[in-house]
Amino acid sequence: MTGTWLLQRSVGDMRARELALTGRLMDAEELKQIGILNQIVPADQVLPAAFAICEQLAESPADSYARTKTWLYESLSDEITTVLRDAARLHRQGFKSGVSQAGVTHFLRPNVKSA
């Protein structure tokens, strides 16, 4: 439930609805295109790319980052509290009804084409 809340804020309402309701998997290129991924790098370049970003961040004033992070977290705190409470309630309902277990079983099942 919280994943869909975050997804909605990342990709917009309509795309989040489509992805949440269909459960469609996406490849890296599509994830980058809609803004979930910032960049795609070859496996052997992951650490150098990550360190380059760390170096860039380290060059900026730490107190500015602290204020920005505080604002970002505080601006979400009331909303996320409500989202987490509602998610817990909805998860309990799903598990009580058996729908959650059936959904996980369906998701983990190999792709089987219907006759």
Backbone hydrogen bonds, N-H to C=O, Kabsch-Sander energy under -0.5 kcal/mol:
donor,donor_aa,acceptor,acceptor_aa,energy
5,W,1,M,-1.4
6,L,2,T,-2.4
7,L,3,G,-2.7
8,Q,4,T,-2.4
9,R,5,W,-1.4
10,S,6,L,-1.4
11,V,7,L,-2.9
12,G,8,Q,-1.3
16,A,12,G,-2.1
17,R,13,D,-2.5
18,E,14,M,-2.3
19,L,15,R,-2.6
20,A,16,A,-2.9
21,L,17,R,-2.5
22,T,18,E,-2.0
23,G,19,L,-2.2
31,L,27,D,-2.2
32,K,28,A,-2.3
33,Q,29,E,-2.3
34,I,30,E,-2.0
35,G,32,K,-1.0
36,I,31,L,-2.4
37,L,31,L,-1.3
45,Q,42,P,-2.5
46,V,43,A,-1.2
49,A,45,Q,-2.4
50,A,46,V,-2.6
51,F,47,L,-2.9
52,A,48,P,-2.0
53,I,49,A,-1.7
54,C,50,A,-2.4
55,E,51,F,-2.6
56,Q,52,A,-2.0
57,L,53,I,-2.5
58,A,54,C,-2.4
59,E,55,E,-0.9
59,E,56,Q,-0.6
60,S,57,L,-1.5
65,Y,61,P,-1.6
66,A,62,A,-2.5
67,R,63,D,-2.1
68,T,64,S,-2.3
69,K,65,Y,-3.1
70,T,66,A,-2.3
71,W,67,R,-2.5
72,L,68,T,-2.6
73,Y,69,K,-2.6
74,E,70,T,-2.9
75,S,71,W,-2.4
76,L,72,L,-0.7
76,L,73,Y,-0.7
77,S,73,Y,-1.1
78,D,74,E,-0.6
80,I,76,L,-3.3
81,T,77,S,-1.8
82,T,78,D,-1.6
83,V,79,E,-2.5
84,L,80,I,-2.9
85,R,81,T,-2.0
86,D,82,T,-2.7
87,A,83,V,-2.8
88,A,84,L,-2.3
89,R,85,R,-1.9
90,L,86,D,-2.6
91,H,87,A,-2.7
92,R,88,A,-2.3
93,Q,89,R,-2.1
94,G,90,L,-2.4
95,F,91,H,-2.7
96,K,92,R,-2.5
97,S,93,Q,-1.9
98,G,94,G,-1.1
99,V,94,G,-0.9
100,S,94,G,-1.4
102,A,98,G,-2.0
103,G,99,V,-2.5
104,V,100,S,-2.2
105,T,101,Q,-2.3
106,H,102,A,-2.5
107,F,103,G,-2.4
108,L,104,V,-2.4
109,R,105,T,-1.2
